[in-house]
């Protein structure tokens, strides 16, 4: 039985940013380790009474300690009218790709009011080139929120998609990041008697020294009370070996109209058998928690095993 437990009190993530972004909502903190410390892509959303006027943007940020970040340049901006991301760019996922970066992100199409899973590539977070959609047309409804796992067979992409009016897990496989990507069966689903009985959304995965993978994910009931959980997958990421019976992280310190949401975005190896989970509470406050994970491997290169 895997020992996956929270080791520390939540650590608030500080994001130094220009004054004109001070009131923006911050969420979806995707963090990776770099030679100089930590790098992050984070989603900022302006406040507005009219939902249609809220537009997400993705910015880069850097930190030496993984807690205190300084926001840099805008990494991915919304597209022009008619583009699949003209209504906003959300939920970045980072994969290192032969010395550069491949970013999977969610684009919101304003006219159709739907999401698309898109990608961008480049040598730095602030020098990304959009590549557009890459999944087969019609394979998934409202795909977004990707998590990428490198296996001996190539790459396996877990994503959130809409099924019967709920968020569920979708899967696509490819031998290389360039594709082509083909839909595949999801190895796990909702559980009627648990905290993840209605909605599911993937976060990110950590490889272990025995070749298995721990995929952190978000689950909720029909009330959209999101919690952070985990599932252990075999070396091919096709078979479930274990799954958390209870949430790993739940919302805390909620006040007023705060939503009942704890939503994980990324996980990085912080130290021997220790992983840092980066997440948001109520879609407005960023935290990280240190978690014990036996055999966690710093798989920052994210290359097939």
Secondary structure, 3 states (H helix, E strand, C coil): CCCEEECCCCEECEEECCHHHCCCEEEEEEEEEECCEEEEEEEEECCCCCHHHCCEEEEEEEECCCCEEEEEEEEECCCCCCCCCCCEEEEEEEEEECCEEEEEEEEEECCCCEEEEEEEEECCCCCCEEEEECCCCCCCCCCEEEEEEEECCEEEEEEEEEECCEEEEEEEEECCCCCCCEEECCCCCCCCCCCCCCEEEEEEEEEECCCCEEEEEEEECCCCCCEEEEEEECCCCCCEEEECCCCCECCCCCCCCCCCCEEEEEEEEEECCEEEEEEEECCCEEEEEEEEECCECCCCCCCCC
